[in-house]
Amino acid sequence: MPQTIKSRSGRTLVLPTQEEDVAITAAAMSDPDAMPYTDAEWKAVKPLLRRGAVLPRTGANLPLVLGPKRGREAS
């Protein structure tokens, strides 16, 4: 039986077997245009923007706005 996990949205995801993972990794490593990040590159990765964070270039505070607040009528 395949190993599965459930996402927060409720979807069931089938994880690859060890053999499938080896094949996927080998295919990724053989593509010169899409080389995976090294461990050092992953350590250097930082999020560009966090919710409610101040942007360093503008100093503007940009909260994440997805739409009108619930319970309020549109004006």
HELIX and SHEET records of a PDB file:
HELIX    1   1 GLN A   18  SER A   30  1                                  13    
HELIX    2   2 ASP A   39  ALA A   44  1                                   6    
SHEET    1   A 2 THR A   4  LYS A   6  0                                        
SHEET    2   A 2 THR A  12  VAL A  14 -1                                        
END                                                                             
